Amino acid sequence: MTLTGTMWINDTTYAIKKIEGDISEDANINFVKGLKFKQSYKLVNNEAWMLEQDDLFIDFVISDKQMGFYGQKHASYKNIVVNKEKESSFYEGIEKITLLDSADEKSDEFWNANRHDSLTENQKGIYHMIDTLSNLPIITSYVDVIQTLISGYKVIGKFEVGPYSTIYSNNAVEGSRFRLGLRTSNDFSTKIELSGFAAYGLRDKEFKYGGGVRFFITKKTRQMMRLVYKHDVEQIGLSTNSFNDASALSTIGVRNPINRLVFNTDYRISYEREWIKGLSTTLLLRNNTINPLGIITFQKENRVTGITTSIPSITTSEVTLFTRFARNEEFLAGEFDRISLGTKFPTFTVNYTYGMKGVLNSDYEYHKLILGYKHKLKLGFLGVLNYGGTIGKVFGSAPYPLLEVHQGNESWLGNTKAYNMMNILEFVSDEYVSGVLEQHLNGLIFNKIPLLKKLKWREVGSIKGIWGKIGPKSLAEMNLPPYTSTLQSKPYLEASAGIENIFKILRIDLMWRLNYLNNEFNGIKVNRLGIRSKLQFRF
């Protein structure tokens, strides 16, 4: 990726005084047809050259033959102060920029009086153009389609219907399953959201349902409360970021029957607060009752008599404190949800859970502690390395459904957080350590091959593994199913090599499982090789 342009150099200090440029035509950047920038600097107090004006123009297109849009930014700076000490409170916190609470509530008259430079006729016309486009049917249709694809919900006035991926699915217990979800839209309220769903299986002839509410205490420091009730079928060990097991996509092309299920009655109340930019905590209170379904059984063997008895259900009450820190992390935010735009610094997470025996009929007492770390490291022409790790331990004793059920994936859809060649409920641990390395080469090889360079495909590879064990106290609480084992003898490892940026949105990986190749049981297959695909949006 190269830049072409011109720089003006000061003849005394050799500092950059002005720079203009644009990207080369063959730069491997998605959705960007053209990019131009201009910056000018000025000497402050005869000591330092500081940025005075910053202009950026970008031509965005979905494809060369489709309509696109322009993005333009103009920023100016003045009243720059250097080498003058401020009071200590001025330097507190980690925010780079401090905005007044009323910054987005000023009138046009205020900006006309305080803007560093007056608007050009072209800039004035942009405001009128945006207002006009917002009312054009073709634009509103595009926005509606894109919003539905991204969020999964179709907005109908004050309500939203979805997600569309869960309308139909199929599993061994429910057979054909139909689900309808509903939630309030931003037209209803931007401070409180009500939601609910109902589902029905043609085989088990059971209704499932749930509902919830989330509302802001305040948006200035992002404080949100959530209350959720759910009475539904779930799959143990499903990754939190994968398609739900009640999704049509998760039931197509699975390598094993979807029969390791539970019926979960779940009550939750949580409080989320962002203290400063990048630092947030969530306090969660939860009570749930789990009943086995399909081939899952809850059984306990008496170590003295050798008699095995069935356990119809287990109940647990938990309090969880989750803390996450990602310095200078930026977000793209809507009214309720937001998407992380990342940070150049590492991300740390601490998750502590206490299981309270005897509270609301809870059967077990235990403590869980999970420490997480991940980072994105830029390696110049070698691309980007994503790496991370997790350490977890359960203190006390708990049955296997309440331990760490390592996240498997039996569908053809790739999942970066799961082990894609591991089966559902194949491995369980109460003490474990995991790690992952994922290298994005960003076209290092393909950009040197004429045809592949035109396609703008990019190379990617990864390796991940996990090592854990289960203590005798946890094993005494409940027998492991015959298709579930521990990782005590050796770590589980899998690797992949793939191509991303296919049609700018598709990634396909060839994955192979490196060990535990004989873990098959009663028709539950273990595949050494597999192909996984996923939608992925990256510049």
Buried (B, 14 or more C-beta within 10 A) or exposed (E): EEEEEEEEEEEEEEEBBBBBBBBEEEBBEBBBBBBBBBBBBBBBEEEBBBEBBBBBBBBBBEEEEEEBEEEEEBEEEEEEEEEEEEEEEEEEEEEEEEEEEEEEEEEEEEEEEEEEEEBEEEEEEEEEEEEEEEEEEEEEEEEEEEBBEEBBBBBEEEBBBBBBBBBBBBBBBBEEBBBEBBBBBBEBBEBEBBBBBBBBBEEBEBEBBBBBBBBBBEEEEBBBBBEBBBBBBBBBBBBEEBBBBBBBBBBEEBBBBBBBBBBBBBBBBBBBBBEEBBBBBBEBBBBBBBBBBBBBEBBBBEEEEEEEEEBEEBBBBBBBEBBBBBBEBBBEEEEBEEEEEEBEBBBBBBBBBBBBEEBEEBBBBBEBEBBBBBBBEEEEEEBBBBBBBBBBBBBBBBBBBBBBBBBBBBBBBBBBEBBBBBBBBBBBBBBBBBBBBBBBBBBBEBBEEEEBBEBBBBBBBBBBBBBBBBBEBBBBBBBBBEBBBBBEEEBBBBBBBBBBBBEBBEBBBBBBBBBBEEBEBEEBEBBEEBEBBBEBEBE
